[in-house]
Amino acid sequence: MALTKDERRALELARERIRSGLNYYICPALSFVAYAHPELSEGVMRLCSYIKEALGGRRSDGCTPTLEGWRYDNCMPEQLHEKDRADRLAWIDWMLGKPLPGESVKLEWREKSDECEEAEYCGRRFLLTWADWNSRYVVTEPDAGYHVIAELPMNRRDEVDAAIVAHVWPEA
């Protein structure tokens, strides 16, 4: 799911509320974020609409759809409260772009010059530069002061995307 910066920020704040136990459900956590950060309200509305639609839209009984209701409707067993929290956090991580365990991410690189390419991942820009003085690729994050993410030998170009994913999601 392609997120705006406001949607990304709202999800990150809602994730923290769920992780810390301040909220149990995603949409109420997002509603609190919109209340505390009115500038994120529009993004919160889009996210809540997306989540409700993903869970099956408005239920026939008039209730707001929930993960538990979706599981019930799809004949899946009930989970323990902490497992529900973990599932909600994993869903937020997925919406933020975190790969699933064992999933490889392939970035789309655009040529900026003969010696430099650019890609975006999880709302962040990365540059891949060929450092011909030592036959290495250098990966930097320009919005973070050109912080060097990785230096790789020319014959290891296929490891660039994995280095970026590991930088963005160190615990993955």
Rosetta constraint file for C-alpha pairs under 8 A:
AtomPair CA 1 CA 95 HARMONIC 6.03 0.50
AtomPair CA 1 CA 96 HARMONIC 7.92 0.50
AtomPair CA 1 CA 97 HARMONIC 7.78 0.50
AtomPair CA 3 CA 7 HARMONIC 5.71 0.50
AtomPair CA 3 CA 8 HARMONIC 5.91 0.50
AtomPair CA 3 CA 96 HARMONIC 7.64 0.50
AtomPair CA 3 CA 123 HARMONIC 7.75 0.50
AtomPair CA 4 CA 8 HARMONIC 6.14 0.50
AtomPair CA 4 CA 43 HARMONIC 7.56 0.50
AtomPair CA 4 CA 123 HARMONIC 7.94 0.50
AtomPair CA 5 CA 9 HARMONIC 6.12 0.50
AtomPair CA 5 CA 123 HARMONIC 7.06 0.50
AtomPair CA 6 CA 10 HARMONIC 6.06 0.50
AtomPair CA 6 CA 39 HARMONIC 7.99 0.50
AtomPair CA 6 CA 40 HARMONIC 5.53 0.50
AtomPair CA 6 CA 43 HARMONIC 5.82 0.50
AtomPair CA 7 CA 11 HARMONIC 6.13 0.50
AtomPair CA 7 CA 40 HARMONIC 7.10 0.50
AtomPair CA 7 CA 43 HARMONIC 4.75 0.50
AtomPair CA 7 CA 44 HARMONIC 6.39 0.50
AtomPair CA 7 CA 47 HARMONIC 7.01 0.50
AtomPair CA 8 CA 12 HARMONIC 6.21 0.50
AtomPair CA 8 CA 96 HARMONIC 6.54 0.50
AtomPair CA 9 CA 13 HARMONIC 6.24 0.50
AtomPair CA 9 CA 40 HARMONIC 7.95 0.50
AtomPair CA 10 CA 14 HARMONIC 6.08 0.50
AtomPair CA 10 CA 30 HARMONIC 6.57 0.50
AtomPair CA 10 CA 33 HARMONIC 6.35 0.50
AtomPair CA 10 CA 34 HARMONIC 7.67 0.50
AtomPair CA 10 CA 40 HARMONIC 6.45 0.50
AtomPair CA 10 CA 43 HARMONIC 7.37 0.50
AtomPair CA 10 CA 44 HARMONIC 6.57 0.50
AtomPair CA 11 CA 15 HARMONIC 5.85 0.50
AtomPair CA 11 CA 30 HARMONIC 7.07 0.50
AtomPair CA 11 CA 92 HARMONIC 6.75 0.50
AtomPair CA 11 CA 96 HARMONIC 7.53 0.50
AtomPair CA 12 CA 16 HARMONIC 6.40 0.50
AtomPair CA 13 CA 17 HARMONIC 6.50 0.50
AtomPair CA 13 CA 30 HARMONIC 7.85 0.50
AtomPair CA 13 CA 33 HARMONIC 6.70 0.50
AtomPair CA 14 CA 18 HARMONIC 6.31 0.50
AtomPair CA 14 CA 26 HARMONIC 6.78 0.50
AtomPair CA 14 CA 29 HARMONIC 5.00 0.50
AtomPair CA 14 CA 30 HARMONIC 5.32 0.50
AtomPair CA 14 CA 33 HARMONIC 6.52 0.50
AtomPair CA 15 CA 19 HARMONIC 5.96 0.50
AtomPair CA 15 CA 26 HARMONIC 7.78 0.50
AtomPair CA 15 CA 29 HARMONIC 7.87 0.50
AtomPair CA 15 CA 89 HARMONIC 6.32 0.50
AtomPair CA 15 CA 92 HARMONIC 6.68 0.50
AtomPair CA 16 CA 20 HARMONIC 6.02 0.50
AtomPair CA 17 CA 21 HARMONIC 6.19 0.50
AtomPair CA 17 CA 22 HARMONIC 5.02 0.50
AtomPair CA 17 CA 23 HARMONIC 5.63 0.50
AtomPair CA 17 CA 29 HARMONIC 6.38 0.50
AtomPair CA 18 CA 22 HARMONIC 5.86 0.50
AtomPair CA 18 CA 23 HARMONIC 4.86 0.50
AtomPair CA 18 CA 24 HARMONIC 5.68 0.50
AtomPair CA 18 CA 25 HARMONIC 7.26 0.50
AtomPair CA 18 CA 26 HARMONIC 7.30 0.50
AtomPair CA 18 CA 29 HARMONIC 6.98 0.50
AtomPair CA 18 CA 85 HARMONIC 7.07 0.50
AtomPair CA 18 CA 89 HARMONIC 7.32 0.50
AtomPair CA 19 CA 85 HARMONIC 7.36 0.50
AtomPair CA 19 CA 89 HARMONIC 7.07 0.50
AtomPair CA 23 CA 28 HARMONIC 6.97 0.50
AtomPair CA 23 CA 29 HARMONIC 5.57 0.50
AtomPair CA 24 CA 28 HARMONIC 7.93 0.50
AtomPair CA 24 CA 29 HARMONIC 7.56 0.50
AtomPair CA 24 CA 85 HARMONIC 6.86 0.50
AtomPair CA 25 CA 29 HARMONIC 6.41 0.50
AtomPair CA 25 CA 66 HARMONIC 7.90 0.50
AtomPair CA 25 CA 88 HARMONIC 7.68 0.50
AtomPair CA 26 CA 30 HARMONIC 6.13 0.50
AtomPair CA 26 CA 88 HARMONIC 7.12 0.50
AtomPair CA 27 CA 31 HARMONIC 6.04 0.50
AtomPair CA 27 CA 48 HARMONIC 5.67 0.50
AtomPair CA 27 CA 51 HARMONIC 7.86 0.50
AtomPair CA 28 CA 32 HARMONIC 6.25 0.50
AtomPair CA 29 CA 33 HARMONIC 6.37 0.50
AtomPair CA 30 CA 34 HARMONIC 6.24 0.50
AtomPair CA 30 CA 44 HARMONIC 6.03 0.50
AtomPair CA 30 CA 48 HARMONIC 7.61 0.50
AtomPair CA 31 CA 35 HARMONIC 6.23 0.50
AtomPair CA 31 CA 44 HARMONIC 7.02 0.50
AtomPair CA 32 CA 36 HARMONIC 6.12 0.50
AtomPair CA 33 CA 37 HARMONIC 5.71 0.50
AtomPair CA 33 CA 38 HARMONIC 7.89 0.50
AtomPair CA 33 CA 40 HARMONIC 7.54 0.50
AtomPair CA 33 CA 41 HARMONIC 7.98 0.50
AtomPair CA 33 CA 44 HARMONIC 7.94 0.50
AtomPair CA 34 CA 38 HARMONIC 5.08 0.50
AtomPair CA 34 CA 39 HARMONIC 7.39 0.50
AtomPair CA 34 CA 40 HARMONIC 5.60 0.50
AtomPair CA 34 CA 41 HARMONIC 4.65 0.50
AtomPair CA 34 CA 44 HARMONIC 6.39 0.50
AtomPair CA 35 CA 41 HARMONIC 7.60 0.50
AtomPair CA 37 CA 41 HARMONIC 7.23 0.50
AtomPair CA 40 CA 44 HARMONIC 6.19 0.50
AtomPair CA 41 CA 45 HARMONIC 6.25 0.50
AtomPair CA 42 CA 46 HARMONIC 6.54 0.50
AtomPair CA 43 CA 47 HARMONIC 6.20 0.50
AtomPair CA 44 CA 48 HARMONIC 6.10 0.50
AtomPair CA 45 CA 49 HARMONIC 6.18 0.50
AtomPair CA 46 CA 50 HARMONIC 6.17 0.50
AtomPair CA 47 CA 51 HARMONIC 6.14 0.50
AtomPair CA 48 CA 52 HARMONIC 6.07 0.50
AtomPair CA 49 CA 53 HARMONIC 6.09 0.50
AtomPair CA 50 CA 54 HARMONIC 6.07 0.50
AtomPair CA 51 CA 55 HARMONIC 6.23 0.50
AtomPair CA 52 CA 56 HARMONIC 6.46 0.50
AtomPair CA 52 CA 57 HARMONIC 5.16 0.50
AtomPair CA 52 CA 58 HARMONIC 7.17 0.50
AtomPair CA 52 CA 64 HARMONIC 7.43 0.50
AtomPair CA 52 CA 65 HARMONIC 5.98 0.50
AtomPair CA 52 CA 66 HARMONIC 7.79 0.50
AtomPair CA 53 CA 57 HARMONIC 4.24 0.50
AtomPair CA 53 CA 58 HARMONIC 7.71 0.50
AtomPair CA 55 CA 65 HARMONIC 5.88 0.50
AtomPair CA 55 CA 66 HARMONIC 6.60 0.50
AtomPair CA 55 CA 67 HARMONIC 6.86 0.50
AtomPair CA 55 CA 70 HARMONIC 5.79 0.50
AtomPair CA 56 CA 65 HARMONIC 6.78 0.50
AtomPair CA 56 CA 70 HARMONIC 7.16 0.50
AtomPair CA 57 CA 65 HARMONIC 6.62 0.50
AtomPair CA 58 CA 62 HARMONIC 6.43 0.50
AtomPair CA 58 CA 63 HARMONIC 6.82 0.50
AtomPair CA 58 CA 64 HARMONIC 6.03 0.50
AtomPair CA 58 CA 65 HARMONIC 6.31 0.50
AtomPair CA 59 CA 63 HARMONIC 5.67 0.50
AtomPair CA 59 CA 64 HARMONIC 6.54 0.50
AtomPair CA 59 CA 65 HARMONIC 6.24 0.50
AtomPair CA 65 CA 69 HARMONIC 6.21 0.50
AtomPair CA 65 CA 70 HARMONIC 7.04 0.50
AtomPair CA 66 CA 70 HARMONIC 6.15 0.50
AtomPair CA 67 CA 71 HARMONIC 6.16 0.50
AtomPair CA 67 CA 84 HARMONIC 7.91 0.50
AtomPair CA 68 CA 72 HARMONIC 6.19 0.50
AtomPair CA 68 CA 78 HARMONIC 7.06 0.50
AtomPair CA 69 CA 73 HARMONIC 6.05 0.50
AtomPair CA 70 CA 74 HARMONIC 6.12 0.50
AtomPair CA 71 CA 75 HARMONIC 6.11 0.50
AtomPair CA 71 CA 76 HARMONIC 4.84 0.50
AtomPair CA 71 CA 77 HARMONIC 6.90 0.50
AtomPair CA 71 CA 78 HARMONIC 7.20 0.50
AtomPair CA 72 CA 76 HARMONIC 5.77 0.50
AtomPair CA 72 CA 77 HARMONIC 7.23 0.50
AtomPair CA 72 CA 78 HARMONIC 7.54 0.50
AtomPair CA 79 CA 83 HARMONIC 5.95 0.50
AtomPair CA 79 CA 84 HARMONIC 6.22 0.50
AtomPair CA 80 CA 84 HARMONIC 6.35 0.50
AtomPair CA 81 CA 85 HARMONIC 6.45 0.50
AtomPair CA 82 CA 86 HARMONIC 6.25 0.50
AtomPair CA 83 CA 87 HARMONIC 6.09 0.50
AtomPair CA 84 CA 88 HARMONIC 6.15 0.50
AtomPair CA 85 CA 89 HARMONIC 6.17 0.50
AtomPair CA 86 CA 90 HARMONIC 6.07 0.50
AtomPair CA 87 CA 91 HARMONIC 6.14 0.50
AtomPair CA 88 CA 92 HARMONIC 6.26 0.50
AtomPair CA 89 CA 93 HARMONIC 6.12 0.50
AtomPair CA 90 CA 94 HARMONIC 6.10 0.50
AtomPair CA 91 CA 95 HARMONIC 6.20 0.50
AtomPair CA 92 CA 96 HARMONIC 6.13 0.50
AtomPair CA 93 CA 97 HARMONIC 6.26 0.50
AtomPair CA 93 CA 98 HARMONIC 5.24 0.50
AtomPair CA 94 CA 98 HARMONIC 5.08 0.50
AtomPair CA 94 CA 99 HARMONIC 6.67 0.50
AtomPair CA 94 CA 100 HARMONIC 7.45 0.50
AtomPair CA 96 CA 122 HARMONIC 6.45 0.50
AtomPair CA 97 CA 121 HARMONIC 7.85 0.50
AtomPair CA 97 CA 122 HARMONIC 5.60 0.50
AtomPair CA 98 CA 122 HARMONIC 7.95 0.50
AtomPair CA 98 CA 169 HARMONIC 6.86 0.50
AtomPair CA 98 CA 172 HARMONIC 7.87 0.50
AtomPair CA 99 CA 103 HARMONIC 5.75 0.50
AtomPair CA 99 CA 104 HARMONIC 7.17 0.50
AtomPair CA 99 CA 105 HARMONIC 7.02 0.50
AtomPair CA 99 CA 172 HARMONIC 7.67 0.50
AtomPair CA 101 CA 172 HARMONIC 7.14 0.50
AtomPair CA 104 CA 162 HARMONIC 7.39 0.50
AtomPair CA 105 CA 161 HARMONIC 6.72 0.50
AtomPair CA 105 CA 162 HARMONIC 7.01 0.50
AtomPair CA 105 CA 165 HARMONIC 7.40 0.50
AtomPair CA 106 CA 161 HARMONIC 6.25 0.50
AtomPair CA 107 CA 119 HARMONIC 6.56 0.50
AtomPair CA 107 CA 120 HARMONIC 7.39 0.50
AtomPair CA 107 CA 121 HARMONIC 7.16 0.50
AtomPair CA 107 CA 161 HARMONIC 6.19 0.50
AtomPair CA 108 CA 119 HARMONIC 5.90 0.50
AtomPair CA 108 CA 120 HARMONIC 7.60 0.50
AtomPair CA 109 CA 117 HARMONIC 6.03 0.50
AtomPair CA 109 CA 118 HARMONIC 5.44 0.50
AtomPair CA 109 CA 119 HARMONIC 4.72 0.50
AtomPair CA 110 CA 117 HARMONIC 5.35 0.50
AtomPair CA 110 CA 118 HARMONIC 5.17 0.50
AtomPair CA 110 CA 119 HARMONIC 6.30 0.50
AtomPair CA 111 CA 116 HARMONIC 6.30 0.50
AtomPair CA 111 CA 117 HARMONIC 4.32 0.50
AtomPair CA 111 CA 118 HARMONIC 6.36 0.50
AtomPair CA 112 CA 116 HARMONIC 5.47 0.50
AtomPair CA 112 CA 117 HARMONIC 5.12 0.50
AtomPair CA 112 CA 118 HARMONIC 6.49 0.50
AtomPair CA 113 CA 117 HARMONIC 6.83 0.50
AtomPair CA 115 CA 129 HARMONIC 5.68 0.50
AtomPair CA 115 CA 130 HARMONIC 5.39 0.50
AtomPair CA 116 CA 127 HARMONIC 6.71 0.50
AtomPair CA 116 CA 128 HARMONIC 5.56 0.50
AtomPair CA 116 CA 129 HARMONIC 4.47 0.50
AtomPair CA 116 CA 130 HARMONIC 6.55 0.50
AtomPair CA 117 CA 127 HARMONIC 5.69 0.50
AtomPair CA 117 CA 128 HARMONIC 5.11 0.50
AtomPair CA 117 CA 129 HARMONIC 6.59 0.50
AtomPair CA 118 CA 125 HARMONIC 7.04 0.50
AtomPair CA 118 CA 126 HARMONIC 5.68 0.50
AtomPair CA 118 CA 127 HARMONIC 4.60 0.50
AtomPair CA 118 CA 128 HARMONIC 6.28 0.50
AtomPair CA 119 CA 125 HARMONIC 5.86 0.50
AtomPair CA 119 CA 126 HARMONIC 5.34 0.50
AtomPair CA 119 CA 127 HARMONIC 6.58 0.50
AtomPair CA 120 CA 124 HARMONIC 5.42 0.50
AtomPair CA 120 CA 125 HARMONIC 4.47 0.50
AtomPair CA 120 CA 126 HARMONIC 6.08 0.50
AtomPair CA 121 CA 125 HARMONIC 6.54 0.50
AtomPair CA 121 CA 126 HARMONIC 7.73 0.50
AtomPair CA 122 CA 168 HARMONIC 7.88 0.50
AtomPair CA 124 CA 141 HARMONIC 7.69 0.50
AtomPair CA 124 CA 143 HARMONIC 7.60 0.50
AtomPair CA 125 CA 141 HARMONIC 6.07 0.50
AtomPair CA 125 CA 142 HARMONIC 6.74 0.50
AtomPair CA 125 CA 143 HARMONIC 6.91 0.50
AtomPair CA 126 CA 139 HARMONIC 6.81 0.50
AtomPair CA 126 CA 140 HARMONIC 5.67 0.50
AtomPair CA 126 CA 141 HARMONIC 4.64 0.50
AtomPair CA 126 CA 142 HARMONIC 6.50 0.50
AtomPair CA 127 CA 138 HARMONIC 8.00 0.50
AtomPair CA 127 CA 139 HARMONIC 5.60 0.50
AtomPair CA 127 CA 140 HARMONIC 5.23 0.50
AtomPair CA 127 CA 141 HARMONIC 6.28 0.50
AtomPair CA 127 CA 142 HARMONIC 7.05 0.50
AtomPair CA 128 CA 137 HARMONIC 6.56 0.50
AtomPair CA 128 CA 138 HARMONIC 5.77 0.50
AtomPair CA 128 CA 139 HARMONIC 4.66 0.50
AtomPair CA 128 CA 140 HARMONIC 6.68 0.50
AtomPair CA 129 CA 137 HARMONIC 5.65 0.50
AtomPair CA 129 CA 138 HARMONIC 5.22 0.50
AtomPair CA 129 CA 139 HARMONIC 6.45 0.50
AtomPair CA 130 CA 135 HARMONIC 7.26 0.50
AtomPair CA 130 CA 136 HARMONIC 6.10 0.50
AtomPair CA 130 CA 137 HARMONIC 4.72 0.50
AtomPair CA 130 CA 138 HARMONIC 6.39 0.50
AtomPair CA 131 CA 135 HARMONIC 5.84 0.50
AtomPair CA 131 CA 136 HARMONIC 5.25 0.50
AtomPair CA 131 CA 137 HARMONIC 5.80 0.50
AtomPair CA 131 CA 138 HARMONIC 6.62 0.50
AtomPair CA 132 CA 136 HARMONIC 6.62 0.50
AtomPair CA 135 CA 153 HARMONIC 6.43 0.50
AtomPair CA 135 CA 154 HARMONIC 5.91 0.50
AtomPair CA 136 CA 151 HARMONIC 6.42 0.50
AtomPair CA 136 CA 152 HARMONIC 5.44 0.50
AtomPair CA 136 CA 153 HARMONIC 4.44 0.50
AtomPair CA 136 CA 154 HARMONIC 5.06 0.50
AtomPair CA 137 CA 150 HARMONIC 7.97 0.50
AtomPair CA 137 CA 151 HARMONIC 5.53 0.50
AtomPair CA 137 CA 152 HARMONIC 5.11 0.50
AtomPair CA 137 CA 153 HARMONIC 6.16 0.50
AtomPair CA 137 CA 154 HARMONIC 6.04 0.50
AtomPair CA 137 CA 157 HARMONIC 7.48 0.50
AtomPair CA 138 CA 148 HARMONIC 6.99 0.50
AtomPair CA 138 CA 149 HARMONIC 7.64 0.50
AtomPair CA 138 CA 150 HARMONIC 5.90 0.50
AtomPair CA 138 CA 151 HARMONIC 4.54 0.50
AtomPair CA 138 CA 152 HARMONIC 6.59 0.50
AtomPair CA 139 CA 148 HARMONIC 5.82 0.50
AtomPair CA 139 CA 149 HARMONIC 5.31 0.50
AtomPair CA 139 CA 150 HARMONIC 5.17 0.50
AtomPair CA 139 CA 151 HARMONIC 6.35 0.50
AtomPair CA 139 CA 160 HARMONIC 7.49 0.50
AtomPair CA 140 CA 146 HARMONIC 5.13 0.50
AtomPair CA 140 CA 147 HARMONIC 5.29 0.50
AtomPair CA 140 CA 148 HARMONIC 4.40 0.50
AtomPair CA 140 CA 149 HARMONIC 5.33 0.50
AtomPair CA 140 CA 150 HARMONIC 7.31 0.50
AtomPair CA 141 CA 145 HARMONIC 6.91 0.50
AtomPair CA 141 CA 146 HARMONIC 4.83 0.50
AtomPair CA 141 CA 147 HARMONIC 5.34 0.50
AtomPair CA 141 CA 148 HARMONIC 6.71 0.50
AtomPair CA 141 CA 149 HARMONIC 7.03 0.50
AtomPair CA 142 CA 146 HARMONIC 4.05 0.50
AtomPair CA 142 CA 147 HARMONIC 6.84 0.50
AtomPair CA 149 CA 163 HARMONIC 7.26 0.50
AtomPair CA 149 CA 164 HARMONIC 6.95 0.50
AtomPair CA 149 CA 167 HARMONIC 6.82 0.50
AtomPair CA 150 CA 160 HARMONIC 7.74 0.50
AtomPair CA 150 CA 163 HARMONIC 6.61 0.50
AtomPair CA 152 CA 156 HARMONIC 6.15 0.50
AtomPair CA 152 CA 157 HARMONIC 7.20 0.50
AtomPair CA 152 CA 159 HARMONIC 7.91 0.50
AtomPair CA 152 CA 160 HARMONIC 7.62 0.50
AtomPair CA 153 CA 157 HARMONIC 7.48 0.50
AtomPair CA 156 CA 160 HARMONIC 7.59 0.50
AtomPair CA 159 CA 163 HARMONIC 6.27 0.50
AtomPair CA 160 CA 164 HARMONIC 6.49 0.50
AtomPair CA 161 CA 165 HARMONIC 6.31 0.50
AtomPair CA 162 CA 166 HARMONIC 6.08 0.50
AtomPair CA 163 CA 167 HARMONIC 6.18 0.50
AtomPair CA 164 CA 168 HARMONIC 6.22 0.50
AtomPair CA 165 CA 169 HARMONIC 5.85 0.50
AtomPair CA 165 CA 170 HARMONIC 7.73 0.50
AtomPair CA 166 CA 170 HARMONIC 4.88 0.50
AtomPair CA 166 CA 171 HARMONIC 7.66 0.50
AtomPair CA 166 CA 172 HARMONIC 6.79 0.50
